[in-house]
Amino acid sequence: MPVSLYARPDLYDAVHAGPAKGELAFVLRQAERVGRRVLELACGTGRLTIPLARAGLQVTGIDLSPAMLSRAVERAQGAPIDWVAADMRSFSLAAEFDLVLIPINSLCHLETNADVRACLATVHRHLAPTGRLVIDVFNPSLEILARDSGRWYDLGTFSSEDGPTVRLSERNRYDRATQLNAILWKFEFESGAAIDVSLRMRQFFPQELDTLLEANGYEVLAKYGGYGEKPFHSDARQQLVIARPA
C-alpha cells in the first residue's frame, strides 16, 4: 500500500536536499526589493526556509504535515524561524509579510479552484501594502502527462542526509477532466527493499494560472521561466510569477 510522501520526510529530503540551483539567490533578490519579512507556505522540512533565515531574513514557515515540520525543526538547529502547523488555505497569523512564497510546485497540491481561491484570499490578508506573492510551479509537460500509465520511468539515484542511497522511478496517470496527475514513486534501497509513495499534483497551464491570480484580486507584475529572471516562454520548464494585490 503506498504511503504519502509527506509522511516520509526522510524520502522527501533524499529527492529535495536543498534549494534548487539559483533558487535561493532568486528569493533573496525579491526580498531585497520589498522587505525582510518572509512567509513560506508548504515549507516542508525547511529546504528553503532554513537557508533564508540563515541569510538574515525574518522567516515564518507553514506546513500541514506534523512529520515534515518535526524534521524541519530538527534540521534548523535553532535557526530563528517561526514554524506553524496550518493549512495554506486557511491560516491566520497576527502578522503581515513583505514576501509570501509558494515554492517548488506546492500550489499544485490545491486540487480545486475553490482551494486556490481560499489560499489566495488568505495570502491577501497577510501581505503588507507593498508586499509580493511569489509562485513557483512547473510548466506542464504534455509529454509526461501523455505517458503510458503502466510503465515505470527512471528518475535516478539519490542519497538522503541520514539514509542509504535509493533509486527512484515513477509512473503516473493524468486525468484531463480534473487536471490532476496521480503519481506513484518507487524508492528501491540497496538492501533490496522498496517503498511506494503516492502524491497528486494539479497542473496549472500558463494562461490559466495568470487568470486565476487576476480573478482573485492580484496583478501579475512579472513572469519568468527560471530563477535567472529571463521572461517566461513556451519551452520554459517553470512558471515563476510575481504578483501583488490589485
C-alpha positions in Angstrom: 0.0 0.0 0.0 1.6 3.3 -1.0 2.3 5.9 1.7 2.0 9.7 1.4 5.3 11.4 0.5 4.7 13.9 3.3 4.6 11.1 5.9 8.1 10.2 4.9 10.3 13.4 5.3 13.5 11.2 5.0 12.5 10.2 1.5 11.4 13.7 0.7 14.8 15.0 1.7 16.5 12.4 -0.4 14.9 14.0 -3.5 14.8 17.6 -2.3 18.0 18.1 -0.5 18.0 21.9 -0.5 17.3 24.9 -2.7 17.5 24.3 -6.4 20.3 25.9 -8.4 19.6 29.7 -8.4 16.5 29.4 -6.2 17.9 30.9 -3.0 19.5 33.8 -4.9 16.2 34.5 -6.7 14.2 34.7 -3.4 16.9 36.9 -1.8 16.6 39.3 -4.7 12.9 39.5 -4.3 13.3 40.2 -0.6 15.8 43.0 -1.3 13.1 44.7 -3.3 10.3 44.6 -0.8 11.5 43.7 2.7 12.8 41.1 5.1 9.6 39.6 6.5 9.0 36.3 4.6 6.3 33.7 4.8 6.8 30.4 3.1 3.8 28.2 2.6 4.2 24.4 2.4 7.7 24.8 3.8 8.2 21.1 4.3 11.4 20.1 6.0 12.9 23.6 5.7 14.6 23.0 2.4 14.4 26.8 1.5 13.2 28.2 4.9 16.4 27.4 6.8 18.8 29.0 4.2 16.6 32.1 4.1 16.7 32.5 7.8 20.5 32.0 7.9 20.8 34.7 5.2 19.3 37.1 7.7 15.6 37.2 6.7 12.8 37.1 9.3 11.1 33.9 8.2 7.9 32.0 9.1 7.3 28.6 7.7 3.8 27.0 7.4 3.1 23.3 6.7 0.2 21.0 7.2 2.3 17.8 7.9 3.5 17.4 11.5 6.1 14.9 10.3 7.6 17.4 7.9 7.6 20.2 10.5 9.2 18.0 13.1 12.0 17.2 10.6 12.3 21.0 9.8 12.8 21.9 13.5 15.5 19.2 13.8 17.3 20.4 10.7 17.1 24.1 11.7 19.3 23.6 14.7 17.9 26.6 16.5 17.8 29.0 13.5 15.4 31.8 14.3 12.3 30.6 12.4 8.6 30.6 13.4 7.2 27.2 12.5 3.4 27.0 12.2 1.3 23.9 11.7 -1.5 25.1 9.4 -3.4 24.7 6.2 -2.2 27.1 3.4 -5.9 27.7 2.6 -7.0 29.0 6.0 -4.2 30.1 8.3 -4.5 33.1 10.5 -1.4 34.9 11.8 -1.1 38.1 13.7 1.4 39.4 11.3 1.8 40.7 7.8 4.6 39.9 5.4 6.7 41.6 2.7 7.1 38.4 0.7 4.9 35.3 0.6 6.4 32.3 -1.1 4.6 29.3 -2.6 7.7 27.4 -3.8 8.5 24.4 -6.0 5.1 23.2 -7.1 3.4 23.5 -3.7 0.4 25.3 -5.3 -0.2 22.0 -7.2 -1.5 20.4 -4.0 -4.6 22.7 -4.2 -6.7 20.4 -6.4 -9.8 22.7 -7.0 -10.4 26.3 -7.9 -12.1 26.7 -4.5 -8.9 25.6 -2.8 -6.9 28.1 -4.9 -9.4 30.9 -4.1 -9.2 30.2 -0.4 -5.4 30.2 -0.4 -5.1 33.4 -2.4 -7.6 35.2 -0.2 -5.7 34.1 3.0 -2.4 35.3 1.5 -4.0 38.6 0.5 -4.9 39.2 4.2 -1.3 38.6 5.3 0.5 40.7 2.7 1.9 44.1 3.6 0.6 47.0 1.4 3.8 46.8 -0.7 4.1 43.0 -0.4 4.6 40.5 -3.1 3.4 36.9 -3.7 5.8 34.6 -5.5 4.6 31.4 -7.0 6.9 28.7 -8.4 5.2 25.9 -10.4 6.3 23.8 -13.3 5.1 24.5 -16.9 3.1 21.3 -17.6 4.8 18.8 -19.8 2.4 17.3 -22.3 5.0 14.5 -22.9 4.9 13.5 -19.2 1.1 13.8 -19.0 0.6 11.5 -22.0 2.9 8.7 -20.7 1.8 5.1 -20.6 0.3 4.8 -17.1 1.5 1.2 -16.7 5.2 1.9 -17.4 7.9 2.9 -14.8 10.2 5.8 -15.7 13.6 6.1 -14.1 14.4 9.3 -12.2 17.9 8.5 -11.0 19.7 7.7 -7.7 19.5 9.9 -4.6 21.0 10.0 -1.1 19.4 11.5 2.0 21.3 13.2 4.8 20.8 10.2 7.2 19.8 7.3 5.0 21.1 5.0 2.3 21.3 5.6 -1.4 18.0 4.9 -3.1 16.9 4.5 -6.8 13.8 6.3 -7.7 11.3 5.6 -10.5 7.8 6.8 -11.2 4.7 6.2 -13.1 1.7 8.5 -13.4 -1.9 8.7 -14.6 -3.3 12.1 -15.7 -7.0 12.9 -15.5 -7.8 15.6 -18.1 -11.1 16.4 -16.6 -9.7 17.4 -13.2 -6.2 18.3 -14.4 -4.8 16.0 -11.6 -1.7 13.9 -12.2 -1.7 10.9 -9.9 2.0 10.0 -9.3 3.5 6.8 -7.8 7.1 6.9 -6.8 9.1 3.7 -6.1 12.1 4.0 -3.8 14.4 1.0 -4.1 17.1 0.5 -1.5 20.4 -1.2 -1.8 19.2 -3.8 0.6 16.5 -4.9 -1.9 13.6 -3.3 0.0 11.2 -1.0 -1.8 8.6 1.6 -0.8 5.9 3.0 -2.9 5.0 6.7 -2.3 2.0 8.5 -3.7 1.2 12.1 -4.5 -1.2 14.0 -6.6 -0.4 17.3 -8.4 -2.8 19.7 -10.2 -1.5 21.0 -13.4 -1.7 24.8 -13.9 -1.4 25.8 -17.5 0.2 29.3 -18.1 -2.8 31.3 -19.1 -4.9 29.6 -16.5 -2.5 30.5 -13.7 -2.4 34.1 -14.7 -6.2 34.2 -15.0 -6.7 32.7 -11.5 -4.5 35.3 -10.0 -6.2 38.2 -11.8 -9.7 36.8 -10.9 -8.8 36.6 -7.2 -7.6 40.2 -6.7 -3.9 40.1 -7.9 -1.9 41.9 -10.5 0.8 39.9 -12.2 3.9 42.1 -12.2 6.3 39.6 -13.8 6.5 36.1 -15.1 9.8 34.3 -15.5 10.9 31.0 -17.0 13.7 30.3 -14.5 15.5 31.7 -11.4 17.7 33.9 -13.6 14.6 36.0 -14.3 14.5 35.5 -18.1 11.0 36.1 -19.4 8.6 33.1 -19.5 8.4 31.4 -22.9 6.7 28.3 -24.3 9.7 25.9 -23.7 10.3 27.1 -20.1 10.2 24.4 -17.5 9.0 26.7 -14.8 6.4 29.4 -14.2 7.8 32.0 -11.7 5.1 34.6 -11.1 5.5 37.8 -9.1 2.2 39.3 -8.1 0.7 42.0 -5.8 -2.7 42.8 -4.6 -4.6 44.7 -7.3 
